[in-house]
Amino acid sequence: MIKLGSTGEEVTILQENLIALGYNLGTSGADGDFGKATYNAVLQFQKDYELIVDGVVGVNTEYAIDKAILNHNTKYSDKSQFGDLQIYVTGQQLREIGWKNVTDSMVEDLNRCLGRYEITTLQRIRHFITQCSYESGLGLYTKEIGSGLAYEYRASLGNRYAGDGPKYKGAGYIQLTGFDNYKRFSEDINDPRVMEGVDYVAQNYPWTSAGFWWYSNYMNELCDKGATVEEITVRVNGGYNGIEQRKLYYKLCSAVIK
């Protein structure tokens, strides 16, 4: 609970969020001191969002501020860089989680993916980033390390011709695999070049291909039911491979993405 007279980092974060949402904190700004200006801004926020108006930032007010930041895309937007694209996760947040090779195009692909596949609540985003963090080695791998020869003529994947295994091996941060899955993804995003194979998808759609798999396998619905990291991992991995590391990533994602 944060209230008049509180000080410290929590107050600074609160003030930064209020400023991002358009509330006036006067000349003091985000100084870490919950004074009169911050108190008045909290009162106004509570009125605007039909909360109990008491100037105290308890559980309900904190949740409402977090939701406002996420939904209205204020704190994390950079329209000069990405136009009107809504930004749910920034490059800086990915770096704080430990991601490697963070580029503007990669961040753009991530946020287009999140919006397209409705990965837009905190739970959905945190679980999605957690699983992609583990599966890709924090962005180090955009495609499967193996040759893909093991998938040759694999009927369950739609690989019918010689070379289909390597051509359509795992691509993206949750490895999309097989001719049939590539074909469905190609049609979903209306890009026939996806059928060029793994290198094209890995370079252009590392996040979007993962989001396509996520959405197609009803992962959002699983997250909405309050699924644990273990339950999500079983659906993604088929077992509990790396479960302790995935739990650590989820804890980190929860601390950074809020």
C-alpha angles and dihedrals in degrees: 000000000000122000146153108317096024118131138186143061095321089057091049091053090048091051093048090052093048091050090049089052090054102259119144116239095173124228095324094067118173098350099143093248118114097217135152096290092053090045091054091047091052090049090052092047090051091050092048093050096040095244129143103289106225105120091242121122103220130154096292096047093045090051092048092051092049091049092048091052092050099041099041095043097223109131095041103038125113105177094170088063104033103023113221095341111132111237116214097163125025130213089246091057091051090051091050089054088051103258119162130213094025109178135167092252091051092051090048091051090050095053094043086051094050092050096042095050097038094245089148109122121086093248094049093046095046094049093044094050090044094056094042089049092058099038093051101036090248093312096315093117123047093172140029114284094217123085095248092232089123088069096056111132090356100162094195088062096043093247102152106155138055110275096024091111097061093033094055101031120135114313131179133020093303098037111247105206138189139026095272094052092046089050093052091047091049091053093044094056094031095236113130091188088076085081089066083083146233100341094054093049094043092052100041108024111027091138100031093054088051091049091050090055091045094052094042091054095050094245093149090060090049091052091049090058090061096256119187125235087257093055093047092047094053090055093047100037104024088235142019101287109158093359096154092051091047089053090053091050091050091051090050093047090051090053095047103034108058 
